[in-house]
Amino acid sequence: IKESVVFKPEEGFLEALLPFIKPPEDSLTNNFNRAYKILESQIKLTQKDEQTRLDVLASHNKLRDKGHVAALDELPQDIQALVNEGTGYIIPWRTVFKKSSLSTPCRMVFDASSATPGGDSLNNILGKGENKLGNILHLMIRFRTRPFAFTGDISMAYNGIRLNPQHYRYQKYLWKEELNPDSPVKPMVVCTLIYGVKPSGNQLMAGFEKL
């Protein structure tokens, strides 16, 4: 996992490759139809309630406006060629509501555990790495026994690590503008680490160590 994340000081960002433990070209098959059916089900869900549709759009636009996701046809031609090379993987997405969250009450959740027809899922062929998150008991003891303590949060932390364009083709997903069922299907790409992909959490911790 450590080797899959590099810090590029000249550009000022962290970049990651997906840590494959099995060759993706031998393990993944075309899952467009499966991902499309899930897209249709999510669009039907948003058509039942206008506020739901607006909430999902707001969640997606937050990712898009910050450059964390992009339409395939908006990427440079050389990057598009990389994405279209080989089978790759389309991550199905679903909408999850978390009323207790002030910043993201509605978010798109990417399901990289969805299996391809006759093949593996993306998560099945990725290494997870060692969990380096602090033990909550140890954190609380340190918090209470030392003279000073502080706490904080990093907004959209996973998205702070860019994905190497060589692996964009494994983080594609399907979208319809405005969640309109009559709009054409638009292939999109997640350009950063993203929740739902197995190694993202431990790659984030590896990135913290690099910094």
ABEGO torsion letter per residue (X at the ends): XAAABBBBAAAGBBBBBBBBABBAAAABBBAAAAAAAAAAAAAAAAAABAAAAAAAAAAAAAAAAAGABBBAAABBAAAAAAAABEAEBBBBBBBBBBAABAABABBBBBBAABBBBGBBBAAAABBAEBBABBBAAAAAAAAAABABBBBBBBBGAAAABBBBAAAAAAABBBBBBGGBAABBBBBBBBABBBBGBAAAAAAAAAAAAAX
